[in-house]
Amino acid sequence: MIPGITAITTYFIEPCPEQGSDYVLRNMMVTGPLGLTEIHKNPPTIFRKTCIFRDFVFKCTDSSEVVLASVCGENHIVIPLRERTGEALGALDFNIGKSKMLFYREFKDLQKMIKVTQAACYEILDELSGEIKKHRVLEIENAGEVQRAGVLFFRIMLQELQESLQRLTAMNFVSLLLYESSPLAQSNSLPDSESQDWEANAKLIRDILTGVILFIHPELELSSDLENWDKCKLYLNRHLVENICAFDPTAKNVEVNLKLIGECIRGHSRMEVWKFGNIVMEYLYHWSHICVALTELNKKRNSAITPPLPSKTDSCVYAKMPGGSLLGNEVKKRPKT
């Protein structure tokens, strides 16, 4: 999740049970700062007249426009989820705590997240209305409708990244390798802080590229080339982007070492990639994390682990996003009350 966001609450519109009223909001789930999501079995109902501290969410769904609000010392960015008609079908309430606004880079990430979420909503709505046929891209989408809905967000992100990578030129990759391979002797003449920045960026480049290469060439796990960066980077050839764009992390024939890839990519934060400011690293960082998430989801599906849906005795369940470490990536249920 974006560091400046402390919580995300998802609301959907429902007809009001009281005759003559317009609609109510249902609090479907809440995601905390570490990606732990509380999914409600019986979503709490928010009435316009009785919940004055959530009137800003109704303002968002009434107007189908973004609303900024401050409540009890915390600031909120509320963004509508729209139908094709432009009318709101729900809203996402982003709590940014006491901050007045997100940093520019965080805001750009939020825009991308909303764009993908809205695209996923459109695709589901269009399929339900019969306007389009179901378009299955990843093998995991054939496992069932619940699984497909769960991976749709990741699949759309993956497709957008593939399209972005295809627009890059060979020089984008060459400049990255030139930066990484610049002689350390040159950096020794720099101040300590700049030399440390160079070393951190060089490690970022090598680790992320190694993680990407291990997805495309998993056989390298057993090769001495993996320990020799000069040999390893030879795999960054003109076929790399082509292979990335054809790669399905959920395909039956894909067998990758997630532990090894995780050691490469999970030691680097989103902030590091922001600071480095290289478009190739931006795309490959996100691509590798999405592939890890999809591979983990696929492994859980193959292990017959059920989706995080509440049972009859649960008021809600807690689910951790794939790729996280909290709770060991397991679904945990609230004790009976």
N, C-alpha and C positions, 0 to 999 in steps of 0.2 A: 504494500500500500504506500501511497505518497506520504513522506515523513511528516509534512505539515498537517495532515488530516488525522484527527484523533478518533473519529468514528464515522461510519456511513450507515444511515438508516434508509431502508427501502420501503416505500409506500405504494400501494395500488388502490385505484378507485373502485368502489362498489356501489351499487344502488342503495339508497338509504332504506332501511326496513320500515321507517315511519312514512306513512302515506303523505304525499304532498311535498316531501323534502327532496333535495337534489341528489346528493351522494355523500358517502362517508369515505374515510381513508382507512386502510388496513395496514398496520405495521407488520410487514412480512418477515423482516430479518434485520439484524444489526451486526455490522462488522467492526471489530475493534482495531486498534493501531497495529497489532501483530498479525492481523489477518484471520483471527479467530471469529467465526460467524455463528451467531445465535439465530437459529431458524425456528420460528414459532409454529406449533401445531394448530393452535387456535389464535390466529393473529389478532392482537388487540384492536378494537374499533375506535377510531378517532372521530368524534362528532364536532362539527363546526362550532356549535353553541357552547359546548361544555369543555372545550380544550383551548382556552385563550392563549396558552403558551405555544401552541402549534398553529396559530392562525397564519403564520408565514408560509406553511406548507400548502394551505388552501389557496393562498394568494398565488402561489406558483401554479397549482393545478387549474385554478380559475382562468388565469391569463395564458397558461402554457408558455410562460417566460421565466427566465432565471430570476431568482429573488435573493437578495442579500439581507440578512437579519441578525440582530444581536439580542440574545435572551439569556438572562441570569449570568451575565458576564462572559458568555461564550458566543462566538460568531459562527454563522452558518451560511453556506452557499447551497441553495436549493435549485436543482436542475430538473426540468420536466422530462419524462419519457413520453414521446408522442406517438400517436397513430399516424397513418398516412394522411389523414385529413388535417393534421396539425394540432388536433385536440390532445390534451394530456390524458394518458391512461394510468399515469403514476408519477412519482417523483423520487429523486435521490437527494437526501439531506446530508450534506458533507459538513461535519462539525470540525472547525479549524481552531477550536479552543479560544485562547485569548488573543491570538494573532489577528491583526486587522485584515491581512490578505496573505495568500500564498506567495512564495517566491515565484519569479517569472518562470523558471524551469519547471517547478512543481505545477504551476497553472497550465503550462503547455502539456504536461503529462496527463493532467486532469481532462483537458480538452480531448486528447487522444482516447482516453478511457471512455468518455461519454460518447464519442463518435462510434467506437466499436460496440458499446452496449446498445446504442440506438440502432445500429445496423443489424445486430442480432435480433432485436425486437421486431424490426421490419420484416426480416426473413421469416420469423415464426408466424407473424400476423398474416403475411402474404400466403404462406403455406396453408394456414387454417382457413383462409377465405377461398382457397382454390385458385388464386391468381397466378401462382407459380407452383411447379412441381418440386418436391423435395430434392434438394441438391446435396448429395453426400460426397464429401471430398476426402475425408479421412476414414480409414477402415473402422475405427471405433464408432463411427456414426451409424454403422449397420447393426450395432449391438442392441438397440432399443431406443425408444423415444426419450426416456428419462436420461439415459447416458448421452444421447445426442444433444439434448438441451443443455446438459452440463458442460459439454465441450465446445458448444457453438461460439462462445466468446473467444476461446483460445484459437479456434480454427480461423475466425475472421482476422484476428490479430496476426496469425501466421501468414495468411494470404496477403495482408497489407505489407508485411515485412518483405515477403518474397517479391512483390511488385516494386518495392522501394530498392531492394538490392539489385534488381534487374536494370534499374536506371543508372546505377553507378558505372563508372568507367574504370579501365585498367589502372589509370593513374591514381585513382582513389586508394587502391590497394598498394601500389608502388610507393606512394608517399608515406603510407603507414609503416611499411617495412624499412624505408629509408630512415624514418625517425627512430625506429626501434634499433637499427643496426649502426647508428652513428657512434663513432669511437668513444669509449669511456674517457680516453685521454683528453678529449675536448671538454667533457663535462667536469674534469678535474680542475680546470681553470675557472670554473664558475663558483659563485658563492655556494656554501653548503646547502642552503634552502633550495636553490635551483637544481643542484646536483641530485638532491633527494627527490625532487619532483620528477626529474628525468628518469631516475631509477624506478620510481613508483609507476610511471606511465609505461615504461618498457616492460615491467612485470605484468601490468594490466594487459598490454597487447599480447604478450606471449601466452598468458593464461587463457584469455578468452579465445584466441585463435586455436590453441591446443584443444580446448573443449569442443569447439566447432569441428575441428579435424577428426576428433574421436567419434563424433556422431556419424560422419561421412565415411571414415575409415576405422571402424572398431578393431580391425585386425592389428592396428598399431600398438594396441595394449601389450602385445607380446613381442614387440619389436624393439630393438635397441635404438631405432630412430627416434622414439619418443623421448629418450633422455638427451638427445643431441638436437638442439634447436636449429642449427644450421641445416640438418637433414630434414627435420620436421617441417620447416617452413617451405620446403620444396613441394609439399602437398598443396600449397596455396597457388595453384595454377589456374589457367583459363577455364578449367572445368568446375572450379569450386562453386561459383554462384549457380551454375546450371544444376549441379548435384544438390545444393541447398534447396533450390526451388522445386525440385522433384521429390524431396525427402518427406516421407510420412512417418513420424515417430511412433505411430500406432500400428504400423504394418506388421503382419505376422513374421516376416523375415528379418525384422529389425531386432538385433540383440546387441545392446550397448551396455557398458559398465557405468551405471549411473553414479556409483560411489567415486570412481576415478574422475568422471566429468565434473561431479559436484566439488571435488577438491580443487579443480581448476577455476571454476566460475563463482562459487559461493563466498569466496574470501574477498570479493570486490563489491563495493556498495554502488548503488545508483548515483550517489554523490560523486564518486570517483569518475564515473563515465561522464557525468555532467561537466566536471571540471576539466577533463581532458578535451572535450569539445570536438571529437572526431566523428564524422557521420558514419563511417564504416563500423567503428566500435559501437556506436549507438545502436545500429541495426543488429549486429551480431550478438551483442549483449542480450538484447530482448529476445532474439531468435533462440538462443541457447536456453534461456530460462523457460520460454514457452515449450520448447521441445522436452525439457526435463519434466515440466508439469504434465504434459500430455502422456509421456512415457510412464510416469508414476500412476496416472489415472488408468492407463491401459493395464498396468500390472495388477492394480486393485480389481479391475473388472475380471481379469483372467483368474484371480484368486477367489472369485465369487464373493467379494465384499460388496454389500449392498450400498446404494447411495444413502447419504445422510438424511433420511426422511424420518419424522417422528413416528413412534409406534402408538398404540392406543393408550398406553400408560404414561407417555411422556408429554410434558407441556411444551418441550422444545428439545432440540439437540444442538450440540456444538460441533462445528466442522472446521477443520484447518485447511487453508488453501494448499494445493500440492506444491511441494518445493520448500515448505517451511519446516521449522524444527520444533515448534511448540507442540507439546503433547505427543511427540513422536509421530506426527502426521496421522494420528488415529482420530476417529470420531468418538466423542465422549458425551454421554447423556446426563442430563440433570437428574439428581435423585428424585424419587417420587415424593410428592408433598401431601 
